[in-house]
Amino acid sequence: MKKRTKRVYFHAAIFMLVGTLVGCAGNKDEKSIEETTSEMNINSSVKEATGKTDGSPSKKEAASKTDESSSSSESKQSDKADKDDVSSEKAVDENSDSISSGNSNSKVSQKEDQKILSDYTSKQIEYARIWLQLGPNQEIEELNVRHISAGELVNIYDDTSASYPKDVVTLEGSRSVDGSVTYSSNGNGTINVYDVPSHWPSSAQVDKGFMKNYTEDIIQNTKLVHVDLGEDKKIIELINIMKIH
């Protein structure tokens, strides 16, 4: 009986010892697992912290680079716009200079022309301009200028002719083929041109009263003409062959 009781105690003691050992081992394993897990968490935190600092760029860095890129692009566009503005202003200045130069040359030319014609009287210039504009023949050897006073007969060869109501001027060449121009000046750049023929028929060739009616028609139907300025060179050439009677 005592032997059985001892065996029971012995076995119980063994089971308790084994249980204790197993429990200790389990606690060590759990502790080891907890320590391992803690170390892993720490390492993970360190890596994350390191990655944010030394690894790929953070959001702030990315945003900074984006701002720098945008600023650089805007700067280039601004520089290009400035260059375009400078080019445009330069083109405008060149055009303005060209226009100013053209106007200046035109004024100089006008002054030179005025200086050239200033050597002649206004009447000489007037006669030459009118012949240059209305003269039947421009290839003349001389330009004769005749003044006819108001009241004189239109046809000096016929006493029945009508008379001029105002002073007139007759321009004609040295030959009958050169033709003639008879006019009165209005003093404003216009003249009244009389359609006076170069040749008159004799009284024997026409009916009685014909010449009176014919010359009256000439007086009443003058033509208003605006006198052109003409070319100075040709005007001077005509003045040089002009004879005023």
Backbone hydrogen bonds in HBPLUS format (Angstrom, degrees):
<---DONOR---> <-ACCEPTOR-->    atom                        ^
c    i                          cat <-CA-CA->   ^        H-A-AA   ^      H-
h    n   atom  resd res      DA  || num        DHA   H-A  angle D-A-AA Bond
n    s   type  num  typ     dist DA aas  dist angle  dist       angle   num
A0005-THR N   A0001-MET O   3.11 MM   4  6.39 158.6  2.16 147.3 153.3     1
A0006-LYS N   A0002-LYS O   3.01 MM   4  6.22 156.1  2.07 147.3 153.3     2
A0007-ARG N   A0003-LYS O   2.94 MM   4  6.20 156.0  2.00 146.7 153.5     3
A0008-VAL N   A0004-ARG O   2.91 MM   4  6.19 158.0  1.96 149.2 155.4     4
A0009-TYR N   A0005-THR O   2.99 MM   4  6.27 164.9  2.02 150.5 154.0     5
A0010-PHE N   A0006-LYS O   2.69 MM   4  5.90 153.7  1.76 147.6 156.5     6
A0011-HIS N   A0007-ARG O   2.75 MM   4  6.01 169.8  1.76 156.1 158.1     7
A0012-ALA N   A0008-VAL O   2.88 MM   4  6.05 159.3  1.92 149.9 156.5     8
A0013-ALA N   A0009-TYR O   2.77 MM   4  5.98 154.7  1.83 146.5 153.4     9
A0014-ILE N   A0010-PHE O   2.89 MM   4  6.22 155.5  1.95 148.4 155.5    10
A0015-PHE N   A0011-HIS O   2.89 MM   4  6.20 164.2  1.91 152.5 156.4    11
A0016-MET N   A0012-ALA O   2.94 MM   4  6.16 156.2  1.99 147.8 154.4    12
A0017-LEU N   A0013-ALA O   2.87 MM   4  6.09 156.8  1.92 148.7 155.1    13
A0018-VAL N   A0014-ILE O   2.79 MM   4  6.07 165.2  1.81 157.0 161.2    14
A0019-GLY N   A0015-PHE O   2.82 MM   4  5.98 161.1  1.85 145.7 151.7    15
A0020-THR N   A0016-MET O   2.79 MM   4  6.02 152.7  1.87 143.2 151.3    16
A0021-LEU N   A0017-LEU O   2.86 MM   4  6.16 163.8  1.89 152.3 156.4    17
A0022-VAL N   A0018-VAL O   2.79 MM   4  6.05 164.3  1.81 155.3 160.1    18
A0023-GLY N   A0019-GLY O   2.83 MM   4  5.99 158.7  1.88 146.4 152.7    19
A0024-CYS N   A0020-THR O   2.85 MM   4  6.15 159.2  1.90 151.0 156.9    20
A0025-ALA N   A0021-LEU O   2.85 MM   4  6.13 160.8  1.88 151.1 156.8    21
A0026-GLY N   A0022-VAL O   2.81 MM   4  6.07 157.2  1.87 149.6 156.4    22
A0027-ASN N   A0023-GLY O   2.82 MM   4  6.09 160.2  1.86 151.0 156.4    23
A0028-LYS N   A0024-CYS O   2.86 MM   4  6.15 155.9  1.92 148.4 155.3    24
A0029-ASP N   A0025-ALA O   2.80 MM   4  6.12 158.2  1.84 149.9 156.4    25
A0030-GLU N   A0026-GLY O   2.78 MM   4  6.06 164.0  1.81 154.6 158.9    26
A0031-LYS N   A0027-ASN O   2.79 MM   4  5.96 157.0  1.84 145.1 152.4    27
A0032-SER N   A0028-LYS O   2.68 MM   4  5.90 155.6  1.74 147.7 155.4    28
A0033-ILE N   A0029-ASP O   2.74 MM   4  6.00 158.1  1.79 149.4 155.8    29
A0034-GLU N   A0030-GLU O   2.80 MM   4  6.04 159.1  1.84 148.1 154.0    30
A0035-GLU N   A0031-LYS O   2.78 MM   4  6.04 160.1  1.82 150.2 155.9    31
A0036-THR N   A0032-SER O   2.79 MM   4  6.01 161.5  1.82 150.1 155.8    32
A0037-THR N   A0033-ILE O   2.81 MM   4  6.02 162.3  1.84 150.3 155.5    33
A0038-SER N   A0034-GLU O   2.87 MM   4  6.05 156.2  1.93 146.7 153.5    34
A0039-GLU N   A0035-GLU O   2.84 MM   4  6.13 158.5  1.89 151.1 156.7    35
A0040-MET N   A0036-THR O   2.91 MM   4  6.19 157.0  1.96 150.0 156.4    36
A0041-ASN N   A0037-THR O   2.96 MM   4  6.23 157.7  2.01 148.0 153.9    37
A0042-ILE N   A0038-SER O   2.93 MM   4  6.20 156.5  1.98 148.2 154.9    38
A0043-ASN N   A0039-GLU O   2.80 MM   4  6.07 165.5  1.82 153.8 157.6    39
A0044-SER N   A0040-MET O   2.82 MM   4  6.00 157.6  1.87 148.4 155.1    40
A0045-SER N   A0041-ASN O   2.93 MM   4  6.15 154.6  1.99 144.5 151.3    41
A0046-VAL N   A0042-ILE O   2.85 MM   4  6.17 156.6  1.91 151.3 158.1    42
A0047-LYS N   A0043-ASN O   2.82 MM   4  6.09 160.6  1.86 151.7 156.7    43
A0048-GLU N   A0044-SER O   2.90 MM   4  6.12 158.8  1.94 147.3 153.3    44
A0049-ALA N   A0045-SER O   2.89 MM   4  6.11 160.1  1.93 146.8 152.7    45
A0050-THR N   A0046-VAL O   2.75 MM   4  5.97 160.0  1.79 150.4 156.8    46
A0051-GLY N   A0047-LYS O   2.67 MM   4  5.81 158.2  1.71 150.1 156.6    47
A0052-LYS N   A0048-GLU O   3.03 MM   4  6.23 151.9  2.11 145.9 152.0    48
A0053-THR N   A0049-ALA O   3.17 MM   4  6.39 139.8  2.34 138.1 148.9    49
A0053-THR N   A0050-THR O   3.08 MM   3  5.10 124.1  2.41  93.5 108.3    50
A0054-ASP N   A0050-THR O   2.68 MM   4  5.73 175.2  1.68 167.3 167.6    51
A0055-GLY N   A0051-GLY O   2.98 MM   4  4.42 135.7  2.18 110.2 122.1    52
A0062-ALA N   A0058-SER O   2.95 MM   4  6.23 162.4  1.98 152.3 157.3    53
A0063-ALA N   A0059-LYS O   2.82 MM   4  6.01 159.4  1.86 148.3 154.3    54
A0064-SER N   A0060-LYS O   2.80 MM   4  6.01 150.6  1.88 143.4 152.4    55
A0065-LYS N   A0061-GLU O   2.86 MM   4  6.17 159.0  1.90 152.7 157.5    56
A0066-THR N   A0062-ALA O   2.93 MM   4  6.17 156.2  1.98 147.2 154.1    57
A0067-ASP N   A0063-ALA O   2.90 MM   4  6.16 156.1  1.96 147.9 154.2    58
A0068-GLU N   A0064-SER O   2.88 MM   4  6.18 156.6  1.94 148.6 155.4    59
A0069-SER N   A0065-LYS O   2.87 MM   4  6.11 159.4  1.91 150.7 155.9    60
A0070-SER N   A0066-THR O   2.88 MM   4  6.10 159.8  1.92 148.9 154.7    61
A0071-SER N   A0067-ASP O   2.79 MM   4  5.96 158.1  1.84 148.9 155.4    62
A0072-SER N   A0068-GLU O   2.87 MM   4  6.07 155.7  1.93 147.1 153.6    63
A0073-SER N   A0069-SER O   2.96 MM   4  6.20 158.1  2.01 147.3 153.0    64
A0074-GLU N   A0070-SER O   2.90 MM   4  6.15 160.7  1.94 150.2 155.6    65
A0075-SER N   A0071-SER O   2.88 MM   4  6.05 151.7  1.96 144.7 153.0    66
A0076-LYS N   A0072-SER O   2.97 MM   4  6.26 155.4  2.03 148.3 154.1    67
A0077-GLN N   A0073-SER O   2.96 MM   4  6.24 162.4  1.99 150.5 155.4    68
A0078-SER N   A0074-GLU O   2.83 MM   4  6.00 153.8  1.90 146.0 153.8    69
A0079-ASP N   A0075-SER O   2.87 MM   4  6.12 157.3  1.92 147.8 153.8    70
A0080-LYS N   A0076-LYS O   2.89 MM   4  6.16 158.3  1.94 149.2 155.2    71
A0081-ALA N   A0077-GLN O   2.87 MM   4  6.10 157.0  1.92 147.0 153.5    72
A0082-ASP N   A0078-SER O   2.84 MM   4  6.10 155.4  1.90 149.1 156.0    73
A0083-LYS N   A0079-ASP O   2.92 MM   4  6.20 155.6  1.98 147.7 154.1    74
A0084-ASP N   A0080-LYS O   2.89 MM   4  6.19 156.2  1.95 148.8 155.5    75
A0085-ASP N   A0081-ALA O   2.87 MM   4  6.13 155.3  1.93 147.9 154.9    76
A0086-VAL N   A0082-ASP O   2.88 MM   4  6.14 158.2  1.93 149.0 155.0    77
A0087-SER N   A0083-LYS O   2.86 MM   4  6.11 159.4  1.90 149.7 155.4    78
A0088-SER N   A0084-ASP O   2.83 MM   4  6.04 157.4  1.88 148.0 154.5    79
A0089-GLU N   A0085-ASP O   2.82 MM   4  6.04 162.8  1.84 152.7 157.3    80
A0090-LYS N   A0086-VAL O   2.85 MM   4  6.02 152.4  1.93 145.1 153.4    81
A0091-ALA N   A0087-SER O   2.92 MM   4  6.17 154.1  1.98 146.6 153.2    82
A0092-VAL N   A0088-SER O   2.94 MM   4  6.23 158.1  1.99 149.5 155.5    83
A0093-ASP N   A0089-GLU O   2.88 MM   4  6.09 159.4  1.92 147.9 153.7    84
A0094-GLU N   A0090-LYS O   2.89 MM   4  6.13 155.8  1.95 147.0 153.7    85
A0095-ASN N   A0091-ALA O   2.90 MM   4  6.15 158.5  1.94 148.5 154.3    86
A0096-SER N   A0092-VAL O   2.84 MM   4  6.06 157.5  1.89 149.0 155.8    87
A0097-ASP N   A0093-ASP O   2.80 MM   4  6.03 156.1  1.85 147.9 154.8    88
A0098-SER N   A0094-GLU O   2.83 MM   4  6.06 153.9  1.89 145.7 153.2    89
A0099-ILE N   A0095-ASN O   2.84 MM   4  6.11 160.3  1.88 151.4 156.2    90
A0100-SER N   A0096-SER O   2.82 MM   4  5.99 163.3  1.84 149.7 155.0    91
A0101-SER N   A0097-ASP O   2.77 MM   4  5.91 153.6  1.84 144.3 152.3    92
A0102-GLY N   A0098-SER O   2.84 MM   4  6.08 154.6  1.91 144.8 152.0    93
A0103-ASN N   A0099-ILE O   2.85 MM   4  6.13 162.1  1.89 153.8 158.1    94
A0104-SER N   A0100-SER O   2.81 MM   4  5.96 154.2  1.88 144.2 152.3    95
A0105-ASN N   A0101-SER O   2.84 MM   4  6.07 158.2  1.89 149.4 154.8    96
A0106-SER N   A0102-GLY O   2.95 MM   4  6.15 154.6  2.01 145.0 152.3    97
A0107-LYS N   A0103-ASN O   2.91 MM   4  6.16 157.1  1.96 148.5 154.2    98
A0108-VAL N   A0104-SER O   2.92 MM   4  6.17 156.7  1.98 148.0 154.7    99
A0109-SER N   A0105-ASN O   2.85 MM   4  6.08 156.8  1.91 147.3 153.7   100
A0110-GLN N   A0106-SER O   2.93 MM   4  6.20 158.1  1.98 148.5 154.2   101
A0111-LYS N   A0107-LYS O   2.91 MM   4  6.14 157.8  1.96 147.8 154.1   102
A0112-GLU N   A0108-VAL O   2.88 MM   4  6.14 152.6  1.96 147.5 155.3   103
A0113-ASP N   A0109-SER O   2.89 MM   4  6.18 156.9  1.94 149.5 155.8   104
A0114-GLN N   A0110-GLN O   2.87 MM   4  6.11 161.7  1.90 150.4 155.5   105
A0115-LYS N   A0111-LYS O   2.85 MM   4  6.02 148.3  1.95 141.1 150.6   106
A0116-ILE N   A0112-GLU O   2.89 MM   4  6.17 148.4  1.99 144.6 153.0   107
A0117-LEU N   A0113-ASP O   2.96 MM   4  6.25 167.7  1.98 157.7 159.3   108
A0118-SER N   A0114-GLN O   2.86 MM   4  5.79 125.3  2.17 136.9 150.7   109
A0120-TYR N   A0117-LEU O   3.02 MM   3  5.66 167.0  2.04 121.7 124.5   110
A0125-ILE N   A0121-THR O   3.12 MM   4  6.43 163.6  2.15 152.3 156.5   111
A0126-GLU N   A0122-SER O   2.93 MM   4  6.07 151.0  2.01 139.8 148.4   112
A0127-TYR N   A0123-LYS O   2.95 MM   4  6.20 167.2  1.97 157.3 158.6   113
A0128-ALA N   A0124-GLN O   3.09 MM   4  6.28 167.3  2.11 150.1 153.7   114
A0129-ARG N   A0125-ILE O   2.94 MM   4  6.07 161.0  1.98 149.5 154.9   115
A0130-ILE N   A0126-GLU O   3.01 MM   4  6.19 164.8  2.04 155.3 159.0   116
A0131-TRP N   A0127-TYR O   3.02 MM   4  6.26 163.6  2.05 151.1 155.7   117
A0132-LEU N   A0128-ALA O   2.90 MM   4  5.99 158.3  1.95 147.5 154.4   118
A0133-GLN N   A0129-ARG O   2.97 MM   4  6.16 136.4  2.16 140.9 152.0   119
A0133-GLN N   A0130-ILE O   3.21 MM   3  5.10 128.1  2.49  90.8 104.2   120
A0134-LEU N   A0130-ILE O   2.75 MM   4  5.82 161.7  1.78 154.7 159.9   121
A0135-GLY N   A0131-TRP O   2.71 MM   4  4.37 146.5  1.82 121.6 128.9   122
A0143-LEU N   A0241-ILE O   2.88 MM  98  5.94 162.8  1.91 135.6 139.5   123
A0243-LYS N   A0143-LEU O   2.73 MM 100  6.00 158.0  1.77 159.1 156.9   124
A0144-ASN N   A0172-GLU O   2.78 MM  28  5.26 163.6  1.81 169.1 167.5   125
A0172-GLU N   A0144-ASN O   3.03 MM  28  5.26 154.1  2.10 143.7 150.5   126
A0145-VAL N   A0243-LYS O   2.79 MM  98  6.03 158.0  1.83 160.1 157.9   127
A0245-HIS N   A0145-VAL O   2.79 MM 100  5.91 177.2  1.79 167.8 168.5   128
A0146-ARG N   A0170-THR O   2.93 MM  24  5.14 162.5  1.96 152.0 157.2   129
A0170-THR N   A0146-ARG O   2.82 MM  24  5.14 166.4  1.84 154.5 159.2   130
A0148-ILE N   A0168-VAL O   2.89 MM  20  5.21 176.7  1.89 155.2 154.1   131
A0168-VAL N   A0148-ILE O   2.82 MM  20  5.21 165.5  1.84 156.8 161.7   132
A0152-GLU N   A0149-SER O   3.28 MM   3  6.02 161.2  2.31 137.5 139.5   133
A0151-GLY N   A0164-TYR O   2.72 MM  13  5.15 156.4  1.77 142.1 150.5   134
A0164-TYR N   A0152-GLU O   2.86 MM  12  5.76 157.1  1.91 161.7 164.4   135
A0154-VAL N   A0162-ALA O   2.83 MM   8  5.91 161.0  1.87 169.3 162.8   136
A0158-ASP N   A0155-ASN O   3.15 MM   3  5.73 168.9  2.16 122.1 123.0   137
A0161-SER N   A0158-ASP O   3.22 MM   3  5.64 164.5  2.24 113.7 117.0   138
A0169-VAL N   A0183-TYR O   2.78 MM  14  5.49 157.8  1.83 160.0 167.5   139
A0183-TYR N   A0169-VAL O   2.92 MM  14  5.49 156.6  1.98 151.2 158.3   140
A0171-LEU N   A0181-VAL O   2.73 MM  10  5.07 163.2  1.76 149.5 154.9   141
A0181-VAL N   A0171-LEU O   2.77 MM  10  5.07 148.1  1.87 144.2 153.2   142
A0178-ASP N   A0175-ARG O   3.03 MM   3  5.46 153.6  2.10 109.2 117.3   143
A0179-GLY N   A0176-SER O   3.29 MM   3  5.82 157.9  2.35 111.0 116.5   144
A0194-TYR N   A0182-THR O   2.87 MM  12  5.52 168.7  1.89 149.0 152.9   145
A0184-SER N   A0192-ASN O   2.97 MM   8  5.24 145.8  2.09 137.0 147.8   146
A0192-ASN N   A0184-SER O   2.85 MM   8  5.24 164.7  1.87 155.9 160.9   147
A0186-ASN N   A0190-THR O   3.09 MM   4  5.71 163.4  2.12 156.8 152.9   148
A0227-VAL N   A0189-GLY O   2.95 MM  38  5.75 168.7  1.97 160.6 164.3   149
A0191-ILE N   A0225-VAL O   2.93 MM  34  5.40 151.7  2.01 148.3 157.6   150
A0225-VAL N   A0191-ILE O   2.94 MM  34  5.40 161.3  1.98 156.2 161.5   151
A0193-VAL N   A0223-LYS O   2.80 MM  30  4.98 173.2  1.81 142.8 143.8   152
A0223-LYS N   A0193-VAL O   2.95 MM  30  4.98 157.8  2.00 135.4 142.5   153
A0196-VAL N   A0194-TYR O   2.84 MM   2  5.57 136.1  2.04 105.4  92.0   154
A0205-GLN N   A0202-SER O   2.91 MM   3  5.33 146.2  2.02 109.0 119.3   155
A0210-PHE N   A0207-ASP O   3.17 MM   3  5.48 159.7  2.21 121.9 125.7   156
A0213-ASN N   A0209-GLY O   3.30 MM   4  6.50 171.1  2.31 149.3 151.4   157
A0214-TYR N   A0210-PHE O   2.85 MM   4  6.01 157.1  1.90 153.3 161.1   158
A0215-THR N   A0211-MET O   2.93 MM   4  5.99 170.6  1.94 151.5 153.1   159
A0216-GLU N   A0212-LYS O   3.00 MM   4  6.10 155.2  2.07 146.9 154.4   160
A0217-ASP N   A0213-ASN O   3.03 MM   4  6.16 149.3  2.13 140.2 148.0   161
A0218-ILE N   A0214-TYR O   3.19 MM   4  6.55 142.4  2.34 137.6 147.6   162
A0219-ILE N   A0215-THR O   3.09 MM   4  6.43 154.9  2.15 148.0 153.3   163
A0220-GLN N   A0216-GLU O   3.00 MM   4  6.22 159.5  2.05 150.3 155.6   164
A0221-ASN N   A0217-ASP O   3.10 MM   4  6.01 130.9  2.35 140.0 150.0   165
A0235-ILE N   A0231-GLU O   2.93 MM   4  6.17 155.6  1.99 155.2 163.3   166
A0236-ILE N   A0232-ASP O   2.92 MM   4  6.13 160.3  1.96 152.1 156.0   167
A0237-GLU N   A0233-LYS O   3.09 MM   4  6.35 151.3  2.17 140.7 148.8   168
A0238-LEU N   A0234-LYS O   3.01 MM   4  6.30 154.6  2.08 147.3 152.8   169
A0239-ILE N   A0235-ILE O   2.97 MM   4  6.25 154.0  2.04 147.6 155.3   170
A0240-ASN N   A0236-ILE O   2.99 MM   4  6.18 148.9  2.09 146.2 154.0   171
A0241-ILE N   A0238-LEU O   3.15 MM   3  5.34 143.8  2.29 100.7 110.7   172
A0242-MET N   A0239-ILE O   3.17 MM   3  4.90 164.4  2.20 104.9 106.7   173
